[in-house]
């Protein structure tokens, strides 16, 4: 069978999954029907029988201002060594707090997750460095340790990995499927995008760069991480390879090969079982196979548009402080307003710039364009607005959105911000209904639906399905931190009525789809819930 036929079949299976996993006004996508709390997955993967490296907790020593990070003004690069990698993990995949209510306690992390279920796992592939031996490591956020899965020939890896390390992300689909059923695969990809952005922000605060290694295929990455070691997962839920990133002060070597790194590796440790039993969702397994990424995929060299410097946020505290204080709001007050200038500042951060994290490490042309439900923006009429992140998207969207839309540029916006008014009017009810009747979409300052180029990017490249969700998650992470800098809060919304939104906009077919919703506003806290420091259980210096 030719590659085109294989791709065509894979695309058809992805489209089938995408349609089957949609929520509708009269029915939801297939789900568990109820939560089996006795079977709730363990949020922490561990590998028993592995050597462990305890990492110091040093994020408080990092003083890089968040404003410098968001502007792409990196400090002098920190040295590549174990105690600095500890900061990278602490601020990207580490715990940010514990929450406690009566007898229940649960952890929050710097990388947000749908339902706080955390399907994304992190791995380190590094040469011999001060404080860390060469090897393949799993990062266990609960203990802030590296579990060594494999030890290579240190000299050989020293030649292969020059000036950086590889951070890899994997997904455990069962963690999300336990609660969300068939739709869970989407949420796993959202979370991967959030984690990519979290790594990029933390790396920039250290003066480093984070770049996606686009040529690494799934099978190669699985072999390098030991995910294909059946005996190590005999009693445990499997992990799927997602993405590898080059992280460090120097550019990645042009000849870096996962197959070469994986040569002659011997793995140690066995993965823990997360639930007593697991429900098989064949639709998730099928879409994961259909979205399988082959090796040696090249990406075009991008030349991002030249924009003026990012509008300043006015936030003066360190990036470490902001990153760890990020929370997902559970309710908004329906009162808080946002100034137009602050709104423009947040939207400006979504535009691709050559040196501004996390988009400076994103190798693909923007394919996601935010539709905005403006509710409480001072000086901006309530209504629907659209931010087009590429010049080419404007004519394409004007042709795709059928209806009597204004398409008038927002006069108050900076000249470089491609923000267009579609219609004026109270959009709160529409936002609430489309977001599965959740008040949080209407009580906010504004809500977002991430409109995404869909069918065309998948042609001959079905694995792009994952990348589209990653991009929405990456933009969501930007908004999380921008909201914190503005003194308010944000939250991602995975539950929405897909085609109800498409019908509202007059979208036909699958050329464009909404893949993620988001909302930003004044948070309402719950005084019954106590917040504790993230690593209070370790008491480690």
LOVEX-190534 format. One record per residue (C-alpha): z, y, x. Coordinates in steps of 0.1 Angstrom, whole numbers, plus 5000, padded with zeros to 4 digits. Layout:
N
ZYX ...
END
This chain:
541
500050005000 499150345014 501750615020 500350834992 500850554967 504350484979 505150864976 503550864941 505750574929 508850734945 508051064928 507650894895 511050724898 512651054908 511151234878 512450954856 515950984870 515851364867 514851344830 517351074822 520251264839 519751574818 522251704794 520951804760 522452014732 522751704710 523751454737 524951424772 523551224801 524950874804 528550874816 531650664818 532750764783 536250814796 538250824828 539750514842 542550674861 543750354876 540350324892 540050684905 538550684940 540650764971 539451104982 539751005019 537650755037 539450585067 538250335092 541050095102 541149955137 539550265154 540850475183 541950815169 541951155185 544451395169 542951745167 545052055171 545352295142 544052615158 542052805131 544753075130 543753165166 540153255156 539953625149 536153665144 535853905114 534053765083 531954085082 530654005117 529853645107 527953745075 525954005095 524953745121 526953925149 528253615167 531053655193 530753535228 530253155224 533452955226 533352665251 532152325239 535352125240 537651925218 540152195208 537252415197 535552135178 538952105161 538552465147 534952385136 536152085115 539252265102 537152555088 534252345075 535352005063 539152035067 541852085041 542452445028 545552385007 547552144987 548052194949 551152054932 552152024895 555151824886 554751484903 551051524911 549651664944 546051704954 544151854983 541552134984 539052155012 537052435028 533852265015 533952274977 533251964956 532251884920 535451784903 537351804936 536051444942 534551504976 531651254980 530651415014 531951265046 531551415081 530651255114 530451375150 528051255176 528951415210 528751375247 531751355270 533551685265 536951815276 539451655252 536851425235 535151115250 531451055243 531050875210 530350855173 533350975153 534250995116 536251295107 539351225085 540251555070 543651435056 544951365091 542651615109 541651335133 538451185148 538150815143 535950675170 533350435156 531350375187 531450455225 528150485243 527250515279 528750855286 526250945314 523250865292 524451075263 525251365287 521551385293 520551345257 523051595242 522851915262 524652225250 525852105216 526851815193 525451665162 527351685129 526151445103 526951425066 526951125043 527451075006 529650824987 528050834953 530750634936 533250914940 531251134917 529950854894 533450754885 533751074865 530251194859 528150884855 524350904860 524351274867 526651224897 523751194922 522851554916 526451664923 526551464955 523551664967 525051994956 528151914976 526051835007 524452175004 527952345002 529052145033 525952245053 526752605046 530452555054 529552415088 527152705095 529752965087 532352795109 529952755138 528853125136 532553235138 532653045171 529553205184 527552885178 524452795158 523952525132 520452385126 519252105104 517551825124 514551775100 512951495119 515851255116 515150985090 517750815068 517450465085 517850615120 520850825109 522450525092 522050315124 523550585145 526550635123 527150255117 526450285080 524249975082 527049755096 527449535066 530649375078 532349705082 531749785046 532249435032 535049545008 534249915007 531950144987 528750225007 527850555022 524350705021 523050915050 522251265041 521651515069 522251575106 522851925121 522652035157 525752255163 526552445195 525952745217 522552615230 519352525212 518952155204 516951955230 513351905219 513451535227 516651455209 516151115192 518650935169 517050605178 517750665215 521350765208 521850455187 520650225214 523249955225 526050095203 528849855193 530849975163 534549935156 536649975125 536449875088 535950125060 538750135034 538150054998 538350354975 538750194941 539949854929 536549814911 533249994909 530850054880 527250014892 524850294881 521450144888 519750474881 521650634910 520850344933 517150374923 516850754928 518650724962 515950464973 513150684959 514450994978 514750795011 513751015040 511450865066 511650965103 509651225122 509251475094 508251815108 508952145093 506752455095 507952735118 509353005094 509053375099 511553525075 510753865060 512254155079 514954305057 517354595065 520754485078 522854315052 524754555030 528354565043 531054385022 533954605032 536054295039 537954345071 539954025076 538953725097 536453465087 539053195091 541353365065 538553405040 537153055044 540552895038 541453115008 538253024989 539052854956 537052744926 538152954896 539152744866 539053034841 538053404841 539753694823 536753834804 537854184815 537154224852 534054424860 532054444892 530454764905 526654764908 526854824945 529154524950 526754314929 523854414950 525854334981 526453984969 522753924959 521554074992 523453795010 521153534993 518053675010 516853485041 517353655074 516553525108 520153545123 522453545093 524353235085 524053005067 520353075059 519453115096 519752745100 517752655069 514352535081 512452545048 510952835029 513152945000 512452744968 515452854947 515553184928 518653304909 518353384872 521253614865 523253654832 524754004838 527854054816 530154304832 528354494860 529254874860 526155074856 523954774848 522954694813 523954344802 521054104800 518953864820 517753944855 515853754882 516153774920 512953644937 513753534972 510153524983 507253754975 505153454964 507653354938 507253674917 503653604904 504453234901 507453294879 505753564859 503153314850 505653034843 508153224821 506553254787 507953534765 508153904761 509953974794 510254324809 509754244846 510954584855 512454644889 516154744888 516055114898 519655124911 519054834935 518254894972 514554914977 514354584996 516254384969 513654204947 515654224915 513954234882 515254294847 513854044822 515654174790 518654374780 521254244756 524554054754 523853724772 527453584770 526853344741 523653214757 525453164790 528352984773 526252754752 523952654781 526852584803 528052304780 529952554758 532252654787 533852994783 533953044821 530153124820 530753404795 534053544806 532753614841 531153934856 527853744859 526553384857 523653234875 521152964869 519352854901 515652824891 513952594915 510352514924 510252144914 507251924910 505052074937 507552044966 507951674957 504251594960 503951344989 507551424999 509951274973 512951314997 512551694990 514451624958 517651614978 516751934998 516252134965 519852054955 521152124990 519552474988 521352544955 524652434970 524052645001 523452954980 526552864960 528652854991 527353205000 528453334966 531853164970 532653355001 531053684989 533153664958 536353614978 535353915000 534954114968 538454024957 537253804928 536453434925 533553204918 532952844906 529952604905 528952454871 527152124872 527352074835 524652264817 521952184791 518852174813 516052204788 517952454766 517852694795 514152604801 513352674765 515153004766 512953114794 509752964779 509352724808 507052424802 506752104822 508352034855 506952304878 510252484876 513652344868 517252474868 519252254892 522652434893 524752694875 527252924890 529553204877 531553484893 534453694879 538053784877 540153464879 543053364857 545653164877 547952894864 551552984873 552552614867 550652504898 552252544932 550152604963 551252454996 549852485032 546952255040 548552045068 552252075058 552351695057 551451665094 553751925111 551351925140 551152215165 
END
